Amino acid sequence: MKYYFSINMTANEFLPYYQGIAQTIVVKSTQGLRLQFPAMHMRPYLKSNGIHGNFCLQTENKKFLSITEIK
């Protein structure tokens, strides 16, 4: 299953997730569903200004498979 969502988070806002203080990110998909996943999966998308963009979360049998950035 594929879920689409956007994130606009500054580097300071992401800091607790990066440090491991906060473990999970919760977002709302474009379909209106609440998605929750481990924050570590967003680390590759962190830039000096934070994480900004549109993403696709892919799951199978409710298990995480991948997150990809939609350009």
C-alpha positions in Angstrom: 0.0 0.0 0.0 1.2 3.5 -0.8 0.5 6.6 1.4 1.5 10.1 0.4 2.3 12.9 2.8 4.1 16.2 3.1 6.6 17.3 5.8 7.7 20.9 6.5 10.0 20.7 9.5 12.9 22.9 10.4 16.3 21.3 11.5 15.6 22.5 15.1 12.1 20.9 15.0 13.7 17.6 13.8 16.5 17.7 16.4 14.6 15.6 19.1 13.9 12.9 16.5 17.5 13.0 15.3 18.8 12.6 18.8 16.5 9.7 19.5 14.5 11.6 22.2 11.4 11.3 20.1 11.0 8.0 18.4 8.1 8.2 16.0 6.8 10.7 13.5 3.0 11.2 13.0 1.8 12.7 9.8 -1.6 12.9 8.0 -1.7 11.4 4.5 -3.2 13.1 1.5 -6.0 10.5 1.9 -6.7 11.8 5.4 -5.2 8.9 7.3 -3.0 9.2 10.4 0.4 7.6 9.7 3.0 6.8 12.4 6.5 5.5 11.6 10.0 5.5 13.2 11.6 8.9 12.8 15.0 7.3 11.8 13.5 6.7 8.3 13.4 10.4 7.7 17.1 11.0 8.5 18.3 10.6 4.9 16.1 13.5 3.9 17.4 15.9 6.6 19.2 18.9 5.1 20.6 22.0 6.8 17.2 23.8 6.6 15.3 20.7 7.9 13.0 18.3 6.1 10.7 19.8 3.4 8.9 17.9 0.7 6.4 15.3 -0.4 7.0 11.7 0.4 5.5 8.2 -0.3 5.4 5.7 2.5 5.1 2.1 1.2 3.9 -0.8 3.4 3.0 -4.4 3.0 0.7 -6.1 5.5 0.9 -3.0 7.7 4.7 -3.4 7.9 7.1 -0.6 6.8 8.8 -1.1 3.5 10.2 2.3 2.4 9.9 6.0 2.3 10.8 7.8 -0.9 10.8 11.5 -1.7 8.6 12.6 -4.6 10.4 15.3 -6.6 
